[in-house]
Amino acid sequence: IPGNRMLMVILLCQVLLGGNASLIPEEGRKKFAEQNQAGGRRSPQNHELLREFEATLLNMFGLQSRPQPSKSAVVPQYMLDLYRLQSGDEVTHDISFEYPERSTSRANTVRSFHHEEHLELMPGQREDTQLRFVFNISVVPENEVLSSAELRLYREQIDSVWSREEDGFHRINVYEIMRAPSEKGELISRLLDTRLVHQNRTRWESFDVSPAVLRWTMQREPNHGLAVEVIHLNETTKRRHVRISRSLHQRHAADWSQLRPLLVTFSHDGKGHALTRRVKRSSKGQRRKKNKSHCRRHSLYV
């Protein structure tokens, strides 16, 4: 819907430009500025119109007041690619990007979260084997129904020569932490998802963490975070194949803002239809050629 697309553009401008951006589009601000210069002060009617417009936008996005995001806020590339595909634009940043048809079929709202980096290390744990990810998802409104959630982890290709065919494999395990870690490092957790990967490919891996996020949002259970474990099989050399911590990849720290772990939630606020992927329309020439066969003269017989 064009109206929803314009609202998304306004929201992205607010996030990208921080406090310097208004909820009113640039053209609208210019128009009101010209009116003010011509007629002096803004009329009470115009001022009330702006207030109503802003209140409508805030209510639509579930906000109580105008957001003031940091100027350093980064929009994840995954969210931009997801929006482009959903709106019918087939051009994406990642050629391997797959539209999450199943997740979006029951949702009309998608949110992304980054973890609190200062809570990564747990007592008695080594950072190269297991890390803790705590996501602050308190901004999700209580009236929204969560349908699914996924943890996205980025892994880089490592060029190497393996003496055996089974070398170069890693297993990535994702757990929900059921209780806060003890001082001795004892961790009570349950396995949510696992995957066996090979370090000969660069791509994002998506892990289903819906059971944990549903407990935190719908059942209001304590959120102790997730634990990610990378196991190097067959004594494979530890080459830091998976990007799970900034400290493990100092040489590529500049890419961390876009390659760090990402929690994505899919929910429905009950106010609209579920997300559906729009198919880009064909050109007018193609449509005209296709419909030409329907406008022919045919011989009639009596």
Secondary structure by P-SEA (a helix, b strand, c coil): caaaaaaaaaaaaaaaaccccccccaaaaaaaaaaaaacccccaaaaaaaaaaaaaaaaaacccccccccccccccaaaaaaaaaaacccccccccccccccccccccbbbbbbcccccccccccccccbbbbbbccccccccccccbbbbbbbbbbbbcccccccccbbbbbbbbbccccccccbbbbbbccccccccccbbbbbbbaaaaaaaaccccccccbbbbbbbbccccccccccccccccccccccccccccbbbbbbbbccccccbbbbcccccaaaaaaaacccbbbbbbcc
